[in-house]
Amino acid sequence: MTDWGYRREMSPAARKVHRLRNLRIDEVSSVDRGAGVGVKVLLTKTHKEGSMSLQETIGKSFGLRASGQLSDFDLGVMHQKRAAELGKSLSEYYASGKGQRALSAAVKSAYYEGQV
């Protein structure tokens, strides 16, 4: 990043941390550069070229079955493979720190909903 011959210093007011409460997010947009001083941006690619979503794969398999190009047995094997892939990815997610936090928040939410 070019500093154009000078460095921007954060003001003392910008250094003070404020906790935001009751924040409502109306929109989340993809950006390639942060809007503030010290802002970090992470860009990732999640969709592989040529890969179909689970829903697309299931829809295609039922279409093949309806047209007679796929037997019931082959359809069952295909769906078992997809279920195993989904189970593996869910297990990996819930083993991560982010997954653990999400699971803990869901459990707490369900507990508090039961108290109402």
C-alpha positions in Angstrom: 0.0 0.0 0.0 1.4 3.4 -0.9 1.6 6.0 1.8 2.0 9.0 -0.6 4.9 10.4 1.4 3.1 10.7 4.7 1.7 8.3 7.3 -1.8 8.6 8.8 -1.8 8.5 12.5 -4.9 7.4 14.4 -6.4 10.2 16.6 -6.7 9.5 20.3 -10.5 9.4 19.9 -10.1 6.6 17.3 -7.9 4.6 19.7 -10.6 4.5 22.4 -12.6 1.3 22.1 -16.4 1.3 22.3 -18.6 -1.7 22.5 -21.5 -1.6 20.2 -24.8 -3.0 21.5 -28.1 -3.7 19.8 -26.3 -3.4 16.4 -28.5 -4.2 13.4 -26.7 -5.2 10.2 -28.7 -4.4 7.1 -26.2 -5.4 4.4 -23.0 -7.3 4.1 -20.9 -6.5 0.9 -17.8 -8.0 -0.6 -14.9 -5.6 -0.6 -11.3 -5.7 -1.7 -10.0 -2.8 0.5 -11.0 -1.8 4.0 -12.6 1.6 4.6 -10.8 2.5 7.9 -7.3 2.8 9.3 -6.0 -0.6 10.4 -8.9 -2.5 8.8 -8.2 -6.0 7.6 -9.9 -7.7 4.7 -9.9 -11.4 4.0 -10.8 -12.6 0.5 -11.5 -16.3 0.0 -12.9 -18.4 -2.8 -15.3 -21.1 -1.7 -16.9 -22.5 -4.9 -14.8 -24.8 -7.0 -15.2 -24.5 -10.8 -17.3 -27.3 -12.2 -18.6 -28.5 -8.9 -22.3 -28.7 -8.2 -24.0 -28.0 -4.9 -25.5 -30.9 -3.0 -29.0 -29.7 -4.0 -28.1 -29.6 -7.7 -26.5 -33.1 -7.4 -29.6 -34.6 -5.8 -31.9 -32.9 -8.3 -29.8 -34.3 -11.2 -29.8 -37.8 -9.7 -33.6 -37.8 -9.3 -33.9 -36.6 -12.9 -31.6 -39.5 -14.1 -33.7 -41.9 -12.1 -37.0 -40.6 -13.6 -35.6 -41.0 -17.1 -34.5 -44.6 -16.4 -30.8 -43.9 -16.7 -30.2 -44.7 -13.1 -31.4 -47.6 -11.0 -32.8 -47.4 -7.5 -29.7 -49.1 -6.2 -27.3 -46.7 -7.9 -29.4 -43.8 -6.7 -29.2 -45.1 -3.1 -25.4 -45.5 -3.4 -25.0 -42.0 -4.7 -27.1 -40.5 -1.9 -25.2 -42.5 0.7 -21.9 -41.1 -0.7 -23.3 -37.5 -0.5 -24.5 -38.1 3.0 -21.0 -39.4 4.1 -19.4 -36.3 2.5 -21.8 -34.0 4.3 -21.3 -35.8 7.6 -17.5 -35.5 7.2 -17.6 -31.8 6.5 -20.0 -31.1 9.4 -17.7 -33.1 11.7 -14.7 -31.1 10.6 -16.6 -27.8 11.1 -17.8 -28.6 14.6 -14.4 -29.8 15.6 -13.0 -26.3 14.7 -13.1 -23.4 17.2 -15.6 -21.5 15.1 -17.9 -24.6 15.0 -17.6 -25.1 18.7 -18.6 -21.5 19.3 -21.6 -21.8 16.9 -22.7 -25.0 18.6 -22.4 -23.5 22.1 -24.4 -20.5 21.0 -27.1 -22.7 19.5 -27.4 -24.8 22.7 -27.6 -21.6 24.9 -30.2 -20.2 22.6 -32.3 -23.4 22.7 -32.0 -23.4 26.5 -33.2 -19.8 26.9 -36.1 -20.3 24.4 -37.2 -23.2 26.6 -37.2 -20.9 29.6 -39.7 -18.5 28.1 
